[in-house]
Amino acid sequence: MRTRRILAAVIAAAALAGLGLTGAATATAATAQGATSYVTPSQCKQGGGTPAINDTGNYCKGGTHDGEQVD
C-alpha cells in the first residue's frame, strides 16, 4: 500500500514538472515570434550565408539565416 502511494506521488510530480516545462517553452516561443531577428556577420557566415553589409538593408544572403538583418 505504501509503495502505491509513493509511486502515485512520483508520477504526479513528474506530470506537474512536464506541464511546467511545456508552459515555459510555449511562453518563450510566443516571446520570440514578435521580436525582430538580427544576426552578427559571424553568425551569418557560420550558418552558411554571406553578410551583405553594403547592400540596402544589410541582410544575410543564403544559409540558415537567409533574409535576417545583419547587425
Backbone as CSV, one residue per row, in Angstrom:
resi,resn,N_x,N_y,N_z,CA_x,CA_y,CA_z,C_x,C_y,C_z
1,MET,0.820,-1.190,0.000,0.000,0.000,0.000,0.873,1.266,0.000
2,ARG,1.907,1.256,0.798,2.795,2.406,0.884,3.518,2.621,-0.448
3,THR,3.892,1.535,-1.099,4.588,1.620,-2.377,3.700,2.272,-3.420
4,ARG,2.418,1.959,-3.412,1.485,2.560,-4.382,1.388,4.068,-4.185
5,ARG,1.347,4.500,-2.932,1.251,5.939,-2.667,2.516,6.663,-3.116
6,ILE,3.649,6.045,-2.873,4.918,6.653,-3.294,4.982,6.721,-4.817
7,LEU,4.592,5.629,-5.476,4.586,5.603,-6.933,3.638,6.656,-7.502
8,ALA,2.462,6.795,-6.907,1.496,7.797,-7.359,2.047,9.211,-7.177
9,ALA,2.743,9.439,-6.070,3.332,10.757,-5.826,4.432,11.067,-6.836
10,VAL,5.239,10.068,-7.179,6.311,10.268,-8.164,5.720,10.568,-9.536
11,ILE,4.687,9.847,-9.918,4.038,10.073,-11.223,3.399,11.455,-11.266
12,ALA,2.737,11.843,-10.174,2.106,13.166,-10.128,3.155,14.281,-10.211
13,ALA,4.263,14.107,-9.522,5.322,15.120,-9.572,5.920,15.221,-10.969
14,ALA,6.106,14.075,-11.620,6.643,14.080,-12.982,5.677,14.757,-13.943
15,ALA,4.394,14.508,-13.767,3.389,15.131,-14.638,3.377,16.647,-14.454
16,LEU,3.448,17.099,-13.216,3.463,18.544,-12.962,4.736,19.190,-13.499
17,ALA,5.852,18.521,-13.376,7.102,19.059,-13.902,7.038,19.149,-15.423
18,GLY,6.429,18.168,-16.049,6.281,18.193,-17.502,5.410,19.341,-17.960
19,LEU,4.343,19.608,-17.245,3.473,20.733,-17.596,4.203,22.057,-17.430
20,GLY,5.012,22.160,-16.415,5.776,23.388,-16.199,6.764,23.643,-17.320
21,LEU,7.439,22.601,-17.794,8.394,22.761,-18.886,7.691,23.118,-20.181
22,THR,6.531,22.514,-20.421,5.775,22.809,-21.637,5.303,24.262,-21.628
23,GLY,4.823,24.722,-20.497,4.370,26.105,-20.398,5.504,27.092,-20.601
24,ALA,6.674,26.777,-20.067,7.831,27.663,-20.228,8.273,27.715,-21.683
25,ALA,8.244,26.587,-22.361,8.641,26.550,-23.773,7.654,27.343,-24.628
26,THR,6.370,27.242,-24.318,5.358,27.985,-25.068,5.529,29.484,-24.855
27,ALA,5.795,29.888,-23.629,5.985,31.313,-23.345,7.220,31.850,-24.063
28,THR,8.272,31.074,-24.113,9.493,31.502,-24.804,9.244,31.637,-26.297
29,ALA,8.528,30.687,-26.881,8.238,30.733,-28.313,7.346,31.924,-28.651
30,ALA,6.382,32.221,-27.798,5.486,33.352,-28.049,6.248,34.670,-27.997
31,THR,7.210,34.780,-27.108,8.007,35.995,-26.996,8.910,36.161,-28.214
32,ALA,9.473,35.078,-28.692,10.418,35.151,-29.801,9.739,35.506,-31.117
33,GLN,8.472,35.211,-31.288,7.796,35.475,-32.551,7.685,36.957,-32.857
34,GLY,7.468,37.780,-31.851,7.270,39.198,-32.100,8.557,39.989,-32.210
35,ALA,9.678,39.389,-31.881,10.953,40.101,-31.878,11.558,40.140,-33.280
36,THR,12.202,41.280,-33.602,12.915,41.393,-34.868,14.190,40.593,-34.771
37,SER,14.513,39.850,-35.826,15.669,38.966,-35.794,16.890,39.655,-36.387
38,TYR,17.944,39.743,-35.598,19.221,40.281,-36.040,20.292,39.214,-35.821
39,VAL,21.226,39.124,-36.729,22.368,38.224,-36.561,23.647,39.012,-36.778
40,THR,24.733,38.529,-36.211,26.029,39.164,-36.429,26.607,38.635,-37.743
41,PRO,27.557,39.339,-38.322,28.174,38.832,-39.545,28.780,37.428,-39.366
42,SER,29.366,37.160,-38.196,29.958,35.836,-37.978,28.882,34.763,-37.871
43,GLN,27.731,35.081,-37.271,26.638,34.110,-37.208,26.116,33.801,-38.604
44,CYS,26.041,34.817,-39.436,25.595,34.633,-40.820,26.541,33.692,-41.560
45,LYS,27.856,33.916,-41.397,28.851,33.069,-42.059,28.821,31.642,-41.526
46,GLN,28.658,31.485,-40.209,28.613,30.156,-39.606,27.389,29.376,-40.090
47,GLY,26.322,30.080,-40.408,25.110,29.433,-40.915,25.189,29.127,-42.400
48,GLY,26.294,29.471,-43.032,26.471,29.173,-44.452,26.066,30.306,-45.369
49,GLY,25.830,31.486,-44.815,25.416,32.625,-45.634,26.528,33.632,-45.833
50,THR,26.180,34.705,-46.553,27.111,35.792,-46.807,26.468,37.076,-46.307
51,PRO,27.107,37.781,-45.363,26.534,39.040,-44.893,26.690,40.128,-45.955
52,ALA,25.565,40.644,-46.427,25.581,41.705,-47.440,25.472,43.038,-46.730
53,ILE,26.549,43.446,-46.063,26.541,44.641,-45.218,26.428,45.918,-46.047
54,ASN,27.009,45.957,-47.214,26.980,47.179,-48.019,25.714,47.295,-48.875
55,ASP,24.933,46.231,-48.986,23.683,46.289,-49.749,22.596,46.949,-48.911
56,THR,21.538,47.398,-49.572,20.427,48.035,-48.879,19.771,47.055,-47.918
57,GLY,19.659,47.445,-46.667,19.001,46.622,-45.662,19.933,45.768,-44.837
58,ASN,21.153,45.549,-45.296,22.129,44.740,-44.558,21.571,43.376,-44.169
59,TYR,21.258,42.555,-45.141,20.689,41.244,-44.877,21.706,40.134,-45.097
60,CYS,21.436,38.989,-44.463,22.235,37.795,-44.665,21.672,37.069,-45.887
61,LYS,22.535,36.738,-46.832,22.092,36.064,-48.052,22.502,34.602,-48.004
62,GLY,21.517,33.712,-48.054,21.761,32.276,-48.066,21.965,31.705,-46.668
63,GLY,22.067,30.392,-46.583,22.306,29.710,-45.324,21.089,29.655,-44.431
64,THR,21.321,29.344,-43.174,20.215,29.181,-42.222,19.632,30.517,-41.771
65,HIS,20.354,31.614,-41.938,19.889,32.937,-41.522,19.481,33.791,-42.730
66,ASP,19.121,33.166,-43.813,18.770,33.870,-45.050,17.625,34.854,-44.819
67,GLY,17.850,36.098,-45.187,16.822,37.131,-45.055,16.805,37.845,-43.723
68,GLU,17.597,37.403,-42.765,17.650,38.071,-41.470,18.601,39.263,-41.559
69,GLN,18.266,40.303,-40.824,19.077,41.522,-40.875,20.365,41.346,-40.093
70,VAL,21.453,41.815,-40.679,22.778,41.734,-40.049,22.995,43.005,-39.239
71,ASP,23.379,42.821,-37.985,23.594,43.964,-37.099,25.052,44.059,-36.725
